[in-house]
Amino acid sequence: MLTQDERGKIAAAVAEVEKHTASELVTAVYSKSDSYASFRVGCAFGLALLLVGVAHLMQPSIPVMELLGTQMLIALAAYGITGLPAVLRIIVPRWAKEQAVHRKVRQLFLDLGVTETRDRSGVLIYLSELERRVEILGDRGIHEHLGKAAWQALVSELVVAIRGGSAADGLLRIIEQLGVELSRKFPIREGDTNELPNEVVTD
């Protein structure tokens, strides 16, 4: 989703924002939020069972052991194919992708230490490529100031940019907009330090 050069620009934008606010911004871009192994296994064995069943109906004389061996080979091949992003995006239902992204962003929020900033003013911007979803999560101190509507507006704008093939530009605009709001609500304080990394976190 992002080139190395674009990641550098985003890290520089985060560093610039944090010169004017006590808040901490973290950006994370992942290829996917889950392996979705259960969906892949279900589809693979379901397809294998269907094809072998059809083959048995059409050719009852085929030995059972041959059918079972063929079924296993089909299942393995189908499992590999369902790992392709374009296929995986189709076989996984929308609700499962939403839940996976939701879980992942909250896990990263804790793992990256966004909850541990001095003023409880950390913000995580999370993009998941396979699911084509975005979540922006602010810590308690900052969420109360911006409110749900503001978060949703930023998310919507970023989603539009991603679908238009300009994820980096959209992310830079969001960082800039957040910087303006954060500098008003959480201006830089004496002794402020860079508590979280500016570089884009990836999988």
Helices and strands as residue ranges (DSSP letters): H 4-17, E 24-30, H 37-58, H 64-81, H 85-91, H 94-111, G 114-116, E 122-128, E 133-138, H 140-163, H 167-185, E 201-202
